[in-house]
Amino acid sequence: MTSPRTIVWAVGICFFILAVYAGASLLQPRGSQTLVTFGNVVQCIVPLFANAGLLLNAGTPYWRRNFFWMLIALSCTLWMIGQFQWTYYEVYLHKPLPGLYPGDILFFLRGIPIMAALALQPHRKRGELHTRLGYLDFTLLLAWWTFIYVFFVLAWIYATPSLPQYNHNFNLVTNTQNFVIVIGLIAFWLQSKGAWKTAYFHLLGASTLYMLSALVIDVRNDIGDYYTGSLYDLPLIASFFWFALAGLIAYLHRANMDAALAEDSFDSDDDLARTVHGWPARLAMAAVISLSLLALYSLYFDRGEQKVRDFRLITTMVAALPLAALIFVRSHLAESDRARLLLRSEQALENLKRLQAQLVQTEKLVSLGQLAAGAAHEINNPLAAILGFSDLLADDESLPPKARATASKIREQARRTKTLVGNLLSFARQVPTERTLMDINTVVSNAVQLRELDLRSSTTRIELQLESVLPGVRGDGNQLMQVFFNLISNAIDAMEGHKGGVLTIKTLRDRGNVVILFSDTGPGIKEPHRVFDPFYTTKPVGKGTGLGLSICFGIVQEHNGKIICYNRQGGGAVFRVEFPALLAAFPARELQQLTAQGSNPRKPS
C-alpha cells in the first residue's frame, strides 16, 4: 500500500473511532456506568495506538532518533498508567478517583520524557563531545522541574491536605509544562527542514491539542460537570491519534529524514561554546540558585501553614544534594572540555607556524626551480650540439674504430644527461593535471635518476627490482613522480641518519593492481599510523614540515589507489603503494615496447 493510501486509511480509522465515541457519549445517559466503562476502556487503549505509530521509528541506525521516538512513546505510556488508575476506581471499585490522589503525578511525569526527547534534537548531527554538557544541563532542568512539582503540589497532600489548593497548583504546573513543550516544538519546527519539519509539525499539532483538551477538562472538572465518556474527551483522544499519525508519517518518510540529516552539518566549536555558555546552561544554573530562593520564600515570605513550610524546606534540602552532585559533574566536564579546546588551539597555532615556514620554504624552492629550469634550458643548447657532433663522429666510417667507440660513449652519456635534464624540467614546472596511460616502471626509474643526483653518502644506495611486464596505469606522471620522489627522499634521509643502508624499490602485479614497494634498512617508523597526518614529522626543526606524506596520500587517493606503511621485522620501514591496473589498455606488443624503453632493472651505485 502506498504512503498516501496508508495515511488516508489511518485517518479514516481514527475518525471512525472518534465518531463511535461521540455517538456513545450522546446516546448513553450522563454518568451511566456503561458510558463510564466505555470511556475508560477507550482511553486506556488509544495510547497503545500512539505507541504503535511512534515506535515504528525506533529501529533506525541513529540512536538519538530511536531514543527520541521511544521517549515520546514513554510519555504516552505514563499517561496510560495514570488512566489505568482512574479506570480501576471508576470501573472496578465503582467510585470516583480521590481528589487528593498521589498517583496524579503520572499525568505530570508524562511531560518529562517529551522534554527529554526534545533535548536530543534528533534532526541535527552532533558529536558526542558536543552533547555531554547539553544533556547534563537538561538533566538538571528535569530534576529541578520534578522538585517544583513536589514543592508546590505534594505539600497540599502530605503536609496539609487541601483539595482546592492541590487542584489549583496541579493544574498550574501541568499546564505550564504542556505550554513549555508546545513552545519547544514550535522552535524545532521553525529550525528544521524537509521531512523533519513535517514530523515536528504533526507532533506540535498533537501536543497543542493535548494541551488545550487538558486545559478544558481541568476547567470543567473544577466546575463539576465533567464525567468520563463526555464529549470533552474527544480532543484528548484525538491528540493520541495524532501522535500515532505523526509516528506513521515519519516512518513512511524515513528515507527523506535520513537525507535531511545527512545534509546537516556537524556542530562546530562555536556550537560547543554555546552549549557551555548558552541558554540551557544558564537555565540550569538559575534552577540551582532558585533552591535557595525558594527556601528563603518558605522561611520568611510564605504565609501558609507551618507544616507546609516545613515540608517545603525539607524538600529543598533533599533536592539540593542530587542537584549539587550534578553541578559538580558538570563543572568537571566543562573544565575538561576547556582544557581540550586549549590544547587544540595550541596545536592549531603550532601547525600555523609550520605552515608559514613551509610557505617561506616553498617560495625559496619556487625561485630555485625557476633558476634550475633556466639553467637546464641553457644546458640543452650545448647538449644538443654535443649529441649532434657525437652522432656524426660515431657514424663516420673514416675514423678509427677506437675513436668511433669513444664517440658512441660520449653520445650515450649525452643522451643520459638530456634525459636527466628533461626529468628535472618536468618535475620543476607546474603543469595542469593530465591523466594518461603510463608505465609505472618508467616513472619509478625517472624518480630514482632524479634523486641519485643528490646522493651524499657512499653508504646509501638504491636497488631496483622492476617486474619486466606490468599492466598500464592511468594517472598524472608529474604527480606520481612527486609521490615516488618523496618516498625515496624520506627513505634516504632516514638511512643517512642511521649510518646508511639500502633502499629496495620493487614493482609487481597483485591481482588487479600494480604494486610498488619501497623497503629500506633504516631505523623504521615510530608511529606508522600517524605518518600521513598533516604536520606530523620526526625530522629536526627546519628540515621537515610534516606535509610531504600527507600530500602523497592525497595524490594516491585521487588516483583511486592505496598507500600504507609498516615496519619490517628485520628493521626498516616499508611503504606499499597500489594503483588499479588497466589490463586491457596495453596490447602485448606495445606493453613490451614500453617496458623495454623505460623499465630496465639495474642497481645504481
C-alpha positions as CSV (number, residue, x, y, z in Angstrom):
1,M,0.0,0.0,0.0
2,T,1.4,3.4,-1.0
3,S,2.1,6.1,1.6
4,P,-0.9,8.4,0.7
5,R,-3.3,5.5,0.9
6,T,-1.8,4.3,4.2
7,I,-2.2,7.8,5.7
8,V,-5.8,8.1,4.4
9,W,-6.7,4.7,5.9
10,A,-5.2,5.6,9.2
11,V,-7.0,9.0,9.4
12,G,-10.2,7.2,8.4
13,I,-9.9,4.7,11.2
14,C,-9.2,7.5,13.7
15,F,-12.3,9.4,12.7
16,F,-14.4,6.3,12.8
17,I,-13.4,5.6,16.4
18,L,-14.0,9.2,17.3
19,A,-17.4,9.1,15.7
20,V,-18.3,5.9,17.7
21,Y,-17.1,7.6,20.9
22,A,-19.2,10.7,20.2
23,G,-22.2,8.5,19.4
24,A,-21.9,6.6,22.6
25,S,-21.5,9.8,24.6
26,L,-24.7,11.2,23.1
27,L,-26.8,8.1,23.3
28,Q,-25.9,6.9,26.8
29,P,-27.2,8.7,29.9
30,R,-24.8,11.1,31.6
31,G,-22.7,9.4,34.1
32,S,-24.1,5.9,33.5
33,Q,-21.8,3.0,34.3
34,T,-21.9,1.7,30.8
35,L,-20.7,5.1,29.4
36,V,-18.0,5.4,32.2
37,T,-16.7,1.9,31.5
38,F,-16.7,2.5,27.7
39,G,-14.9,5.8,28.1
40,N,-12.2,4.5,30.4
41,V,-11.5,1.4,28.2
42,V,-11.2,3.5,25.1
43,Q,-8.9,6.0,26.9
44,C,-6.7,3.1,28.1
45,I,-6.4,1.8,24.5
46,V,-5.7,4.9,22.5
47,P,-2.2,5.4,24.0
48,L,-1.4,1.9,22.6
49,F,-2.3,3.2,19.1
50,A,0.0,6.2,19.7
51,N,2.9,3.9,20.8
52,A,2.4,1.7,17.8
53,G,2.8,4.6,15.5
54,L,5.7,6.2,17.4
55,L,7.7,3.0,17.9
56,L,7.8,2.3,14.2
57,N,10.7,4.8,14.1
58,A,12.7,3.2,16.9
59,G,14.7,0.8,14.7
60,T,17.0,3.2,12.8
61,P,20.8,3.2,12.9
62,Y,20.6,6.6,14.6
63,W,20.5,6.1,18.4
64,R,19.3,9.7,19.2
65,R,16.4,9.3,16.8
66,N,15.5,6.0,18.3
67,F,15.5,7.4,21.8
68,F,13.5,10.5,20.6
69,W,10.6,8.4,19.5
70,M,10.9,6.0,22.4
71,L,10.7,8.8,24.9
72,I,7.6,10.2,23.3
73,A,6.1,6.7,23.4
74,L,7.1,6.5,27.1
75,S,5.2,9.8,27.7
76,C,2.0,8.1,26.3
77,T,2.7,5.0,28.4
78,L,2.9,7.1,31.6
79,W,-0.4,8.7,30.8
80,M,-1.9,5.3,30.1
81,I,-0.7,4.0,33.5
82,G,-2.3,7.0,35.1
83,Q,-5.5,6.3,33.2
84,F,-5.4,2.7,34.4
85,Q,-5.6,4.0,38.0
86,W,-8.6,6.1,37.0
87,T,-10.2,3.1,35.4
88,Y,-9.5,0.9,38.5
89,Y,-11.5,3.3,40.7
90,E,-14.4,4.1,38.3
91,V,-14.8,0.7,36.6
92,Y,-13.7,-1.9,39.2
93,L,-14.4,0.0,42.5
94,H,-17.4,1.9,41.1
95,K,-16.4,5.1,42.8
96,P,-14.7,8.3,41.7
97,L,-11.0,8.9,41.9
98,P,-10.0,10.5,45.2
99,G,-9.5,14.3,44.9
100,L,-6.1,14.2,46.7
101,Y,-4.5,11.3,44.9
102,P,-0.7,10.9,44.8
103,G,-1.0,8.9,41.5
104,D,-1.8,12.2,39.7
105,I,1.9,12.7,39.4
106,L,1.9,10.3,36.5
107,F,0.0,12.8,34.4
108,F,2.6,15.3,35.3
109,L,5.6,13.0,34.7
110,R,4.3,12.2,31.1
111,G,5.7,15.6,30.0
112,I,9.2,15.0,31.2
113,P,10.1,12.3,28.6
114,I,8.9,14.7,25.9
115,M,11.1,17.4,27.2
116,A,14.0,15.0,27.4
117,A,13.2,13.9,23.8
118,L,13.4,17.5,22.6
119,A,16.8,17.8,24.3
120,L,18.2,15.1,22.0
121,Q,17.5,17.3,18.9
122,P,17.5,14.3,16.5
123,H,17.2,16.5,13.4
124,R,20.8,17.6,14.0
125,K,24.1,15.9,13.6
126,R,26.1,16.3,16.8
127,G,29.3,14.9,18.1
128,E,29.3,13.0,21.4
129,L,31.6,15.5,23.0
130,H,29.3,18.4,22.0
131,T,26.3,16.9,23.6
132,R,27.6,15.9,27.1
133,L,27.1,19.2,28.7
134,G,23.8,19.8,26.9
135,Y,22.4,16.6,28.2
136,L,23.7,17.2,31.7
137,D,22.1,20.7,31.7
138,F,18.8,19.2,30.7
139,T,19.1,16.5,33.4
140,L,19.5,19.4,35.9
141,L,16.4,21.1,34.5
142,L,14.3,17.9,34.6
143,A,15.3,17.2,38.2
144,W,14.5,20.8,39.1
145,W,11.1,20.6,37.4
146,T,10.3,17.4,39.4
147,F,11.3,19.3,42.5
148,I,8.9,22.1,41.6
149,Y,6.0,19.7,41.4
150,V,6.9,18.2,44.8
151,F,7.4,21.7,46.3
152,F,4.2,23.3,45.1
153,V,1.8,20.3,44.7
154,L,2.5,17.5,47.0
155,A,2.7,19.8,50.0
156,W,-1.1,20.0,49.9
157,I,-1.4,16.2,50.1
158,Y,1.2,15.2,52.7
159,A,1.7,18.3,54.8
160,T,-1.8,20.0,55.0
161,P,-4.4,18.3,52.8
162,S,-6.3,20.9,50.8
163,L,-8.2,19.9,47.7
164,P,-8.7,23.5,46.3
165,Q,-5.0,24.4,46.7
166,Y,-3.9,21.0,45.3
167,N,-6.1,21.3,42.2
168,H,-5.0,24.9,41.6
169,N,-1.3,24.1,41.9
170,F,-1.5,20.9,40.0
171,N,-3.3,22.5,37.1
172,L,-0.9,25.4,37.1
173,V,2.2,23.2,37.0
174,T,1.0,20.7,34.4
175,N,-0.4,23.4,32.1
176,T,2.8,25.3,32.3
177,Q,4.7,22.1,31.4
178,N,2.4,21.5,28.4
179,F,2.9,25.1,27.3
180,V,6.7,24.7,27.5
181,I,6.5,21.6,25.4
182,V,4.5,23.3,22.7
183,I,6.9,26.3,22.6
184,G,9.9,23.8,22.2
185,L,8.1,22.1,19.3
186,I,7.4,25.4,17.7
187,A,11.1,26.3,17.9
188,F,12.2,23.0,16.4
189,W,9.5,23.2,13.7
190,L,10.9,26.6,12.6
191,Q,14.5,25.4,12.7
192,S,14.1,22.1,10.9
193,K,13.5,21.4,7.2
194,G,12.2,18.7,4.9
195,A,10.8,15.5,6.4
196,W,11.8,16.6,9.9
197,K,9.8,19.8,9.6
198,T,6.7,17.7,8.7
199,A,7.3,15.4,11.7
200,Y,7.7,18.3,14.1
201,F,4.5,19.9,12.7
202,H,2.4,16.8,13.5
203,L,4.0,16.4,16.9
204,L,3.3,20.1,17.5
205,G,-0.3,19.7,16.5
206,A,-0.8,16.7,18.7
207,S,0.8,18.4,21.7
208,T,-1.2,21.6,21.2
209,L,-4.4,19.6,21.0
210,Y,-3.5,17.7,24.2
211,M,-2.7,21.0,26.0
212,L,-6.0,22.6,25.0
213,S,-8.0,19.4,25.9
214,A,-6.3,19.0,29.2
215,L,-7.0,22.7,30.0
216,V,-10.7,22.4,29.1
217,I,-11.1,19.2,31.1
218,D,-9.4,20.8,34.1
219,V,-11.7,23.7,34.0
220,R,-14.9,21.6,33.5
221,N,-13.7,19.3,36.3
222,D,-13.3,22.2,38.7
223,I,-16.8,23.4,37.8
224,G,-18.1,19.9,38.4
225,D,-19.7,19.0,35.0
226,Y,-17.0,16.7,33.7
227,Y,-17.5,12.9,33.6
228,T,-15.7,10.1,31.8
229,G,-17.2,9.4,28.4
230,S,-18.3,13.0,27.8
231,L,-17.7,14.9,24.6
232,Y,-14.8,16.8,26.4
233,D,-12.8,13.6,25.9
234,L,-12.9,13.7,22.1
235,P,-10.0,16.3,21.7
236,L,-7.9,14.3,24.2
237,I,-8.4,11.0,22.3
238,A,-7.8,12.8,19.0
239,S,-4.4,14.1,20.3
240,F,-3.2,10.5,20.9
241,F,-4.4,9.5,17.4
242,W,-2.4,12.5,16.1
243,F,0.7,11.2,17.9
244,A,0.2,7.9,16.2
245,L,-0.3,9.6,12.8
246,A,2.9,11.7,13.4
247,G,4.9,8.5,14.0
248,L,3.4,6.8,10.9
249,I,4.1,9.8,8.7
250,A,7.7,9.9,10.0
251,Y,8.1,6.2,9.3
252,L,6.8,6.5,5.7
253,H,9.2,9.4,5.1
254,R,12.2,7.9,6.9
255,A,14.4,8.0,3.7
256,N,13.8,11.7,3.4
257,M,14.6,12.2,7.1
258,D,17.9,10.4,6.6
259,A,18.7,12.7,3.6
260,A,17.9,15.8,5.7
261,L,20.1,14.5,8.4
262,A,23.0,13.9,6.0
263,E,22.7,17.4,4.6
264,D,23.0,19.0,8.0
265,S,26.5,19.8,9.3
266,F,28.2,18.8,12.5
267,D,28.4,21.2,15.3
268,S,31.5,23.4,15.3
269,D,33.5,24.6,18.3
270,D,31.2,27.7,18.3
271,D,28.3,25.3,18.9
272,L,30.2,23.7,21.8
273,A,30.8,27.2,23.2
274,R,27.1,27.9,23.0
275,T,26.5,24.5,24.7
276,V,28.8,25.5,27.6
277,H,27.5,29.1,27.9
278,G,24.1,29.0,26.2
279,W,20.5,29.2,27.5
280,P,20.4,25.5,28.8
281,A,23.5,26.2,30.9
282,R,22.1,29.5,32.2
283,L,18.7,27.9,33.0
284,A,20.4,25.1,34.8
285,M,22.4,27.5,36.9
286,A,19.3,29.6,37.6
287,A,17.4,26.4,38.6
288,V,20.1,25.6,41.2
289,I,20.1,29.2,42.5
290,S,16.3,29.0,42.8
291,L,16.6,26.4,45.5
292,S,18.0,28.9,48.0
293,L,15.4,31.5,46.9
294,L,12.5,29.0,47.4
295,A,14.0,28.1,50.8
296,L,14.1,31.8,51.8
297,Y,10.5,32.2,50.5
298,S,9.3,29.3,52.7
299,L,11.1,30.7,55.7
300,Y,10.2,34.4,55.6
301,F,7.5,35.1,53.0
302,D,5.2,32.0,52.9
303,R,2.1,32.8,54.8
304,G,0.8,29.3,54.6
305,E,0.6,26.8,57.5
306,Q,3.7,25.8,59.3
307,K,3.5,22.1,58.2
308,V,3.5,23.2,54.5
309,R,6.6,25.4,55.1
310,D,8.4,22.6,56.9
311,F,7.6,20.2,54.1
312,R,8.9,22.6,51.5
313,L,12.1,23.3,53.5
314,I,12.8,19.5,53.8
315,T,12.1,19.0,50.1
316,T,14.5,21.8,49.2
317,M,17.3,20.4,51.4
318,V,16.8,16.9,49.9
319,A,16.7,18.2,46.4
320,A,19.9,20.2,46.9
321,L,22.0,17.0,47.3
322,P,21.5,15.5,43.8
323,L,21.4,18.8,42.1
324,A,24.8,19.8,43.8
325,A,26.2,16.5,42.6
326,L,25.1,17.2,39.0
327,I,26.6,20.7,39.3
328,F,29.9,19.1,40.4
329,V,29.9,16.7,37.4
330,R,29.0,19.5,35.0
331,S,31.9,21.7,36.3
332,H,34.3,18.8,35.9
333,L,33.2,18.1,32.3
334,A,33.3,21.8,31.4
335,E,36.9,22.1,32.7
336,S,37.8,19.0,30.7
337,D,36.3,20.5,27.5
338,R,38.0,23.8,28.1
339,A,41.4,22.0,28.5
340,R,40.7,20.1,25.3
341,L,39.9,23.3,23.4
342,L,43.0,25.0,24.8
343,L,45.1,22.0,23.6
344,R,43.5,22.1,20.2
345,S,44.2,25.9,20.0
346,E,47.9,25.3,20.8
347,Q,48.1,22.6,18.2
348,A,46.4,24.8,15.6
349,L,48.9,27.7,16.4
350,E,51.8,25.3,16.1
351,N,50.5,24.0,12.8
352,L,50.0,27.5,11.6
353,K,53.7,28.3,12.4
354,R,54.8,25.2,10.5
355,L,52.6,26.2,7.5
356,Q,54.1,29.6,7.5
357,A,57.6,28.1,7.5
358,Q,56.5,25.8,4.7
359,L,55.2,28.7,2.6
360,V,58.6,30.5,3.0
361,Q,60.4,27.4,2.1
362,T,58.1,26.8,-0.9
363,E,58.8,30.3,-2.1
364,K,62.5,29.6,-2.0
365,L,62.0,26.3,-3.8
366,V,60.0,28.1,-6.5
367,S,62.8,30.5,-7.1
368,L,65.3,27.7,-7.1
369,G,63.1,25.7,-9.5
370,Q,62.9,28.7,-11.9
371,L,66.7,29.1,-11.7
372,A,67.2,25.3,-12.3
373,A,64.7,25.4,-15.3
374,G,66.6,28.3,-16.8
375,A,69.9,26.6,-16.3
376,A,68.5,23.4,-17.8
377,H,67.4,25.3,-20.9
378,E,70.9,26.7,-21.2
379,I,72.4,23.3,-20.8
380,N,70.1,21.9,-23.5
381,N,71.7,24.1,-26.2
382,P,75.3,22.9,-25.9
383,L,74.0,19.4,-25.1
384,A,72.2,19.3,-28.5
385,A,75.5,20.3,-30.2
386,I,77.3,17.5,-28.3
387,L,74.7,15.0,-29.3
388,G,74.8,16.1,-33.0
389,F,78.6,16.1,-33.3
390,S,78.9,12.7,-31.4
391,D,76.4,11.2,-33.8
392,L,78.5,12.4,-36.7
393,L,81.7,11.1,-35.2
394,A,80.1,7.7,-34.2
395,D,78.7,7.2,-37.7
396,D,81.9,8.4,-39.6
397,E,83.4,5.2,-41.1
398,S,86.6,7.0,-42.0
399,L,87.6,7.3,-38.3
400,P,89.4,4.5,-36.5
401,P,87.3,2.0,-34.5
402,K,88.6,3.3,-31.2
403,A,87.7,6.9,-32.0
404,R,84.2,5.8,-33.1
405,A,83.7,3.8,-29.9
406,T,84.7,6.8,-27.8
407,A,82.2,8.9,-29.8
408,S,79.5,6.3,-29.0
409,K,80.2,6.5,-25.3
410,I,80.0,10.3,-25.5
411,R,76.7,10.0,-27.3
412,E,75.3,7.6,-24.6
413,Q,76.3,9.9,-21.7
414,A,74.9,12.9,-23.5
415,R,71.6,11.2,-24.1
416,R,71.5,10.2,-20.4
417,T,72.3,13.8,-19.4
418,K,69.4,15.0,-21.7
419,T,67.0,12.6,-20.0
420,L,68.0,13.8,-16.6
421,V,67.6,17.5,-17.7
422,G,64.2,16.6,-19.1
423,N,63.1,14.9,-15.9
424,L,64.3,17.9,-13.9
425,L,62.3,20.3,-16.1
426,S,59.2,18.1,-15.9
427,F,59.4,17.9,-12.2
428,A,60.1,21.6,-11.6
429,R,57.5,23.2,-13.7
430,Q,53.8,23.4,-12.8
431,V,51.6,21.8,-15.4
432,P,47.8,21.1,-15.4
433,T,46.8,17.6,-14.2
434,E,46.5,15.3,-17.1
435,R,45.6,11.6,-16.7
436,T,47.3,9.5,-19.4
437,L,48.2,5.9,-19.8
438,M,51.6,5.2,-18.4
439,D,54.1,2.6,-17.4
440,I,54.9,2.7,-13.7
441,N,58.4,1.3,-14.2
442,T,59.3,4.4,-16.3
443,V,58.0,6.8,-13.6
444,V,59.9,4.9,-10.9
445,S,63.1,4.9,-12.9
446,N,62.9,8.6,-13.7
447,A,62.3,9.4,-10.0
448,V,65.3,7.3,-9.0
449,Q,67.5,9.0,-11.6
450,L,66.4,12.4,-10.3
451,R,67.1,11.5,-6.7
452,E,70.5,10.0,-7.4
453,L,71.8,13.4,-8.4
454,D,71.8,14.3,-4.7
455,L,73.1,11.2,-3.1
456,R,75.6,12.5,-0.5
457,S,76.6,9.3,1.3
458,S,78.6,6.4,-0.3
459,T,77.0,4.1,2.3
460,T,73.5,4.6,0.9
461,R,72.3,3.1,-2.3
462,I,69.2,2.2,-4.2
463,E,68.3,-1.1,-5.7
464,L,65.6,-1.6,-8.4
465,Q,63.7,-4.8,-8.8
466,L,61.2,-3.9,-11.5
467,E,59.0,-6.6,-13.0
468,S,59.6,-6.7,-16.7
469,V,56.0,-6.7,-17.9
470,L,53.4,-4.7,-15.9
471,P,49.8,-3.6,-16.8
472,G,49.3,0.0,-17.6
473,V,48.1,2.6,-15.0
474,R,46.1,5.7,-15.8
475,G,47.4,8.8,-13.9
476,D,49.4,12.0,-14.0
477,G,53.1,11.4,-14.5
478,N,54.2,14.5,-12.7
479,Q,52.1,13.8,-9.6
480,L,53.2,10.1,-9.4
481,M,56.8,11.2,-9.8
482,Q,56.3,13.6,-6.9
483,V,55.0,10.7,-4.8
484,F,57.8,8.4,-5.6
485,F,60.5,11.1,-5.3
486,N,59.1,12.0,-1.8
487,L,59.1,8.4,-0.6
488,I,62.7,7.8,-1.9
489,S,63.9,11.1,-0.3
490,N,62.4,10.2,3.1
491,A,63.9,6.7,3.0
492,I,67.4,8.1,2.0
493,D,67.2,10.8,4.8
494,A,66.3,8.2,7.3
495,M,69.1,5.8,6.3
496,E,71.7,8.6,6.1
497,G,70.9,9.5,9.7
498,H,71.4,5.8,10.6
499,K,74.8,5.0,9.1
500,G,73.5,4.3,5.6
501,G,71.6,1.4,4.2
502,V,69.8,0.0,1.1
503,L,66.5,1.2,-0.4
504,T,64.9,-1.5,-2.4
505,I,62.2,-0.5,-4.9
506,K,60.2,-3.4,-6.2
507,T,57.3,-3.3,-8.7
508,L,54.9,-6.3,-9.1
509,R,51.4,-7.2,-10.2
510,D,49.0,-8.3,-7.5
511,R,45.7,-9.4,-8.9
512,G,44.1,-6.3,-10.5
513,N,46.6,-3.8,-9.0
514,V,50.1,-2.6,-9.8
515,V,52.1,-2.5,-6.6
516,I,55.3,-0.5,-5.8
517,L,57.2,-1.4,-2.6
518,F,59.7,0.9,-1.1
519,S,61.7,-1.0,1.5
520,D,64.6,0.5,3.4
521,T,67.0,-0.7,6.1
522,G,66.8,2.4,8.2
523,P,65.6,2.8,11.8
524,G,61.9,2.3,11.0
525,I,58.9,4.5,11.9
526,K,57.9,5.2,15.5
527,E,54.2,5.7,14.8
528,P,53.3,4.2,11.4
529,H,49.6,5.0,11.9
530,R,50.3,8.8,12.0
531,V,52.8,9.3,9.2
532,F,50.0,10.5,6.8
533,D,48.6,13.1,9.3
534,P,49.3,16.7,8.2
535,F,52.2,18.3,10.1
536,Y,53.3,15.1,11.6
537,T,57.1,14.8,11.2
538,T,60.1,13.2,13.0
539,K,62.7,15.3,11.3
540,P,64.5,18.1,13.2
541,V,63.1,21.6,13.3
542,G,63.8,23.3,10.0
543,K,64.2,20.1,7.9
544,G,60.6,18.9,7.7
545,T,57.1,20.3,7.9
546,G,55.1,17.1,8.0
547,L,53.2,17.8,4.8
548,G,55.0,15.6,2.3
549,L,53.5,12.3,3.1
550,S,50.0,13.8,3.6
551,I,50.3,15.3,0.1
552,C,51.4,11.9,-1.2
553,F,48.4,10.2,0.5
554,G,46.1,12.7,-1.2
555,I,47.6,12.2,-4.6
556,V,47.4,8.4,-4.3
557,Q,43.7,8.6,-3.2
558,E,42.9,10.9,-6.2
559,H,44.3,8.1,-8.4
560,N,42.0,5.6,-6.7
561,G,45.0,3.9,-5.2
562,K,46.1,2.9,-1.7
563,I,49.2,3.7,0.3
564,I,50.2,2.1,3.6
565,C,53.3,1.8,5.7
566,Y,54.6,-0.6,8.3
567,N,57.9,-1.6,9.9
568,R,59.8,-4.7,8.8
569,Q,60.6,-7.4,11.3
570,G,64.3,-7.2,10.4
571,G,64.3,-3.4,10.8
572,G,63.5,-0.6,8.5
573,A,60.2,0.7,7.0
574,V,58.1,-0.4,4.1
575,F,55.8,1.8,2.0
576,R,53.3,-0.1,-0.2
577,V,51.6,1.9,-3.0
578,E,48.9,0.3,-5.1
579,F,47.2,1.5,-8.2
580,P,44.4,-0.1,-10.2
581,A,45.7,-1.7,-13.3
582,L,44.3,-1.3,-16.8
583,L,44.7,-4.8,-18.0
584,A,43.3,-4.2,-21.5
585,A,44.9,-0.8,-22.0
586,F,48.2,-2.0,-23.4
587,P,48.3,-4.5,-26.2
588,A,51.0,-7.1,-25.5
589,R,53.4,-5.8,-28.2
590,E,53.0,-2.2,-27.1
591,L,53.4,-3.1,-23.5
592,Q,56.7,-4.9,-24.2
593,Q,58.0,-1.9,-26.1
594,L,57.1,0.4,-23.2
595,T,58.8,-1.8,-20.6
596,A,61.9,-2.2,-22.9
597,Q,62.2,1.6,-23.2
598,G,61.8,2.7,-19.7
599,S,62.0,-0.1,-17.1
600,N,65.4,-1.8,-17.4
601,P,66.2,-3.1,-13.9
602,R,69.5,-2.0,-12.6
603,K,71.4,-1.4,-9.4
604,P,72.8,2.2,-9.2
605,S,75.9,2.6,-7.1
